[in-house]
Amino acid sequence: MADMVLHFYEGTLADRGYSIRLDILMLYDLDQLQPVYDQVPEESYEFAFKHPERKHEALVGLIKILRE
């Protein structure tokens, strides 16, 4: 999980020139997603919903990130 958060942090820094603080992580059922590019799902960071009209069914959890 830490690797994914680091990828997000560094990716926005490279794309936008500044980092974005994460407040919440949304966890989705990988079986209801498909890679955006032709990659093995375990190696991809970009996904699209297989059934966009049922996005709410793909959500399995939320993690609120607190700051001290």
TISE-731348 format. One record per atom (N, C-alpha, C): residue number from 0; residue in one letter; y, x, z. Coordinates in Angstrom, 3 decimals, padded with zeros to 6 digits, always signed. Example, Ala and Ser with C-alpha at 12.3 -4.5 7.8 and 13.67 -1.06 7.14 Angstrom:
REM residues 2
<0,"A",<-005.690,+013.190,+007.800>>
<0,"A",<-004.500,+012.300,+007.800>>
<0,"A",<-003.300,+013.200,+007.800>>
<1,"S",<-002.250,+012.850,+007.080>>
<1,"S",<-001.060,+013.670,+007.140>>
<1,"S",<+000.030,+012.900,+007.870>>
***
This chain:
REM residues 68
<0,"M",<-001.187,+000.826,+000.000>>
<0,"M",<+000.000,+000.000,+000.000>>
<0,"M",<+001.252,+000.871,+000.000>>
<1,"A",<+001.238,+001.941,+000.771>>
<1,"A",<+002.404,+002.820,+000.837>>
<1,"A",<+002.722,+003.426,-000.525>>
<2,"D",<+001.678,+003.752,-001.299>>
<2,"D",<+001.881,+004.307,-002.633>>
<2,"D",<+002.593,+003.296,-003.527>>
<3,"M",<+002.222,+002.027,-003.420>>
<3,"M",<+002.849,+000.987,-004.227>>
<3,"M",<+004.329,+000.825,-003.851>>
<4,"V",<+004.625,+000.835,-002.565>>
<4,"V",<+006.015,+000.699,-002.116>>
<4,"V",<+006.832,+001.907,-002.584>>
<5,"L",<+006.259,+003.104,-002.492>>
<5,"L",<+006.943,+004.307,-002.951>>
<5,"L",<+007.207,+004.234,-004.452>>
<6,"H",<+006.238,+003.757,-005.207>>
<6,"H",<+006.410,+003.598,-006.656>>
<6,"H",<+007.566,+002.644,-006.947>>
<7,"F",<+007.649,+001.549,-006.222>>
<7,"F",<+008.741,+000.593,-006.407>>
<7,"F",<+010.078,+001.248,-006.083>>
<8,"Y",<+010.151,+001.943,-004.962>>
<8,"Y",<+011.388,+002.601,-004.535>>
<8,"Y",<+011.854,+003.617,-005.575>>
<9,"E",<+010.954,+004.511,-005.982>>
<9,"E",<+011.313,+005.556,-006.941>>
<9,"E",<+011.576,+004.985,-008.333>>
<10,"G",<+010.844,+003.932,-008.698>>
<10,"G",<+011.036,+003.326,-010.012>>
<10,"G",<+012.407,+002.695,-010.162>>
<11,"T",<+012.873,+001.995,-009.142>>
<11,"T",<+014.204,+001.385,-009.223>>
<11,"T",<+015.282,+002.459,-009.189>>
<12,"L",<+015.038,+003.524,-008.478>>
<12,"L",<+015.990,+004.638,-008.443>>
<12,"L",<+016.137,+005.232,-009.843>>
<13,"A",<+015.011,+005.421,-010.535>>
<13,"A",<+015.040,+005.971,-011.893>>
<13,"A",<+015.637,+004.980,-012.887>>
<14,"D",<+015.282,+003.698,-012.773>>
<14,"D",<+015.759,+002.684,-013.719>>
<14,"D",<+017.224,+002.334,-013.531>>
<15,"R",<+017.649,+002.168,-012.266>>
<15,"R",<+018.987,+001.658,-011.975>>
<15,"R",<+019.962,+002.717,-011.469>>
<16,"G",<+019.414,+003.837,-011.021>>
<16,"G",<+020.268,+004.871,-010.461>>
<16,"G",<+020.483,+004.709,-008.961>>
<17,"Y",<+019.906,+003.682,-008.377>>
<17,"Y",<+019.980,+003.462,-006.930>>
<17,"Y",<+018.706,+002.761,-006.490>>
<18,"S",<+018.356,+002.928,-005.236>>
<18,"S",<+017.135,+002.311,-004.731>>
<18,"S",<+017.439,+000.917,-004.178>>
<19,"I",<+016.402,+000.119,-004.064>>
<19,"I",<+016.518,-001.234,-003.528>>
<19,"I",<+015.621,-001.332,-002.304>>
<20,"R",<+016.165,-001.851,-001.229>>
<20,"R",<+015.394,-002.016,-000.003>>
<20,"R",<+014.475,-003.223,-000.138>>
<21,"L",<+013.220,-003.042,+000.214>>
<21,"L",<+012.258,-004.137,+000.189>>
<21,"L",<+012.364,-004.952,+001.473>>
<22,"D",<+012.495,-006.254,+001.335>>
<22,"D",<+012.529,-007.142,+002.490>>
<22,"D",<+011.228,-007.917,+002.643>>
<23,"I",<+010.547,-008.131,+001.527>>
<23,"I",<+009.325,-008.941,+001.568>>
<23,"I",<+008.380,-008.474,+000.455>>
<24,"L",<+007.109,-008.463,+000.759>>
<24,"L",<+006.076,-008.182,-000.236>>
<24,"L",<+005.312,-009.472,-000.484>>
<25,"M",<+005.107,-009.786,-001.743>>
<25,"M",<+004.326,-010.971,-002.109>>
<25,"M",<+002.988,-010.472,-002.646>>
<26,"L",<+001.903,-010.949,-002.066>>
<26,"L",<+000.561,-010.519,-002.452>>
<26,"L",<-000.097,-011.605,-003.293>>
<27,"Y",<-000.623,-011.197,-004.451>>
<27,"Y",<-001.232,-012.142,-005.378>>
<27,"Y",<-002.704,-011.837,-005.591>>
<28,"D",<-003.457,-012.851,-005.931>>
<28,"D",<-004.869,-012.730,-006.268>>
<28,"D",<-004.977,-012.022,-007.617>>
<29,"L",<-005.536,-010.826,-007.619>>
<29,"L",<-005.634,-010.029,-008.838>>
<29,"L",<-006.431,-010.745,-009.928>>
<30,"D",<-007.359,-011.617,-009.552>>
<30,"D",<-008.139,-012.364,-010.548>>
<30,"D",<-007.281,-013.366,-011.307>>
<31,"Q",<-006.103,-013.705,-010.777>>
<31,"Q",<-005.223,-014.665,-011.450>>
<31,"Q",<-004.070,-013.977,-012.183>>
<32,"L",<-004.176,-012.644,-012.298>>
<32,"L",<-003.163,-011.853,-013.005>>
<32,"L",<-003.816,-011.075,-014.129>>
<33,"Q",<-002.997,-010.641,-015.075>>
<33,"Q",<-003.491,-009.796,-016.156>>
<33,"Q",<-002.497,-008.666,-016.383>>
<34,"P",<-002.980,-007.459,-016.703>>
<34,"P",<-002.065,-006.339,-016.937>>
<34,"P",<-001.137,-006.637,-018.116>>
<35,"V",<+000.104,-006.202,-018.015>>
<35,"V",<+001.067,-006.397,-019.100>>
<35,"V",<+000.692,-005.515,-020.284>>
<36,"Y",<+000.221,-004.322,-019.988>>
<36,"Y",<-000.171,-003.389,-021.033>>
<36,"Y",<-001.683,-003.240,-021.026>>
<37,"D",<-002.238,-002.657,-022.075>>
<37,"D",<-003.683,-002.467,-022.180>>
<37,"D",<-004.124,-001.310,-021.284>>
<38,"Q",<-004.266,-001.625,-019.993>>
<38,"Q",<-004.702,-000.638,-019.012>>
<38,"Q",<-005.749,-001.284,-018.120>>
<39,"V",<-006.487,-000.436,-017.441>>
<39,"V",<-007.417,-000.920,-016.430>>
<39,"V",<-006.560,-001.506,-015.306>>
<40,"P",<-006.846,-002.737,-014.822>>
<40,"P",<-005.996,-003.350,-013.796>>
<40,"P",<-005.723,-002.464,-012.586>>
<41,"E",<-006.684,-001.664,-012.163>>
<41,"E",<-006.485,-000.801,-011.001>>
<41,"E",<-005.491,+000.317,-011.275>>
<42,"E",<-005.164,+000.570,-012.546>>
<42,"E",<-004.235,+001.644,-012.904>>
<42,"E",<-002.885,+001.099,-013.352>>
<43,"S",<-002.714,-000.197,-013.346>>
<43,"S",<-001.482,-000.813,-013.816>>
<43,"S",<-000.629,-001.267,-012.645>>
<44,"Y",<+000.686,-001.185,-012.817>>
<44,"Y",<+001.629,-001.675,-011.815>>
<44,"Y",<+002.366,-002.917,-012.299>>
<45,"E",<+002.152,-003.293,-013.555>>
<45,"E",<+002.858,-004.446,-014.116>>
<45,"E",<+001.856,-005.510,-014.539>>
<46,"F",<+002.042,-006.704,-014.007>>
<46,"F",<+001.124,-007.802,-014.286>>
<46,"F",<+001.887,-009.053,-014.674>>
<47,"A",<+001.203,-009.947,-015.360>>
<47,"A",<+001.718,-011.272,-015.694>>
<47,"A",<+000.700,-012.293,-015.197>>
<48,"F",<+001.145,-013.497,-014.958>>
<48,"F",<+000.245,-014.547,-014.509>>
<48,"F",<-000.603,-015.034,-015.677>>
<49,"K",<-001.903,-015.204,-015.441>>
<49,"K",<-002.777,-015.775,-016.468>>
<49,"K",<-002.403,-017.225,-016.732>>
<50,"H",<-001.975,-017.931,-015.685>>
<50,"H",<-001.593,-019.338,-015.783>>
<50,"H",<-000.200,-019.500,-015.175>>
<51,"P",<+000.862,-019.224,-015.946>>
<51,"P",<+002.227,-019.260,-015.405>>
<51,"P",<+002.617,-020.598,-014.763>>
<52,"E",<+002.007,-021.667,-015.205>>
<52,"E",<+002.337,-022.979,-014.635>>
<52,"E",<+001.735,-023.173,-013.240>>
<53,"R",<+000.856,-022.245,-012.822>>
<53,"R",<+000.216,-022.343,-011.503>>
<53,"R",<+000.431,-021.080,-010.671>>
<54,"K",<+001.623,-020.528,-010.725>>
<54,"K",<+001.936,-019.298,-009.994>>
<54,"K",<+001.678,-019.452,-008.499>>
<55,"H",<+002.021,-020.590,-007.942>>
<55,"H",<+001.876,-020.811,-006.500>>
<55,"H",<+000.425,-020.678,-006.039>>
<56,"E",<-000.526,-020.958,-006.923>>
<56,"E",<-001.942,-020.844,-006.568>>
<56,"E",<-002.395,-019.374,-006.503>>
<57,"A",<-001.675,-018.497,-007.171>>
<57,"A",<-002.033,-017.078,-007.186>>
<57,"A",<-001.541,-016.348,-005.927>>
<58,"L",<-000.555,-016.900,-005.252>>
<58,"L",<+000.000,-016.269,-004.060>>
<58,"L",<-000.978,-016.379,-002.892>>
<59,"V",<-001.329,-015.239,-002.307>>
<59,"V",<-002.275,-015.250,-001.185>>
<59,"V",<-001.639,-014.807,+000.127>>
<60,"G",<-000.456,-014.201,+000.070>>
<60,"G",<+000.165,-013.777,+001.320>>
<60,"G",<+001.564,-013.239,+001.145>>
<61,"L",<+002.305,-013.245,+002.252>>
<61,"L",<+003.651,-012.691,+002.313>>
<61,"L",<+003.724,-011.736,+003.495>>
<62,"I",<+004.408,-010.624,+003.288>>
<62,"I",<+004.632,-009.668,+004.366>>
<62,"I",<+006.125,-009.453,+004.473>>
<63,"K",<+006.701,-009.796,+005.618>>
<63,"K",<+008.118,-009.581,+005.856>>
<63,"K",<+008.294,-008.187,+006.435>>
<64,"I",<+009.167,-007.395,+005.833>>
<64,"I",<+009.401,-006.033,+006.283>>
<64,"I",<+010.640,-006.020,+007.158>>
<65,"L",<+010.450,-005.646,+008.408>>
<65,"L",<+011.536,-005.643,+009.380>>
<65,"L",<+012.192,-004.269,+009.428>>
<66,"R",<+013.420,-004.281,+009.800>>
<66,"R",<+014.170,-003.035,+009.912>>
<66,"R",<+014.593,-002.873,+011.363>>
<67,"E",<+014.588,-001.660,+011.843>>
<67,"E",<+014.984,-001.420,+013.243>>
<67,"E",<+016.427,-001.073,+013.344>>
***
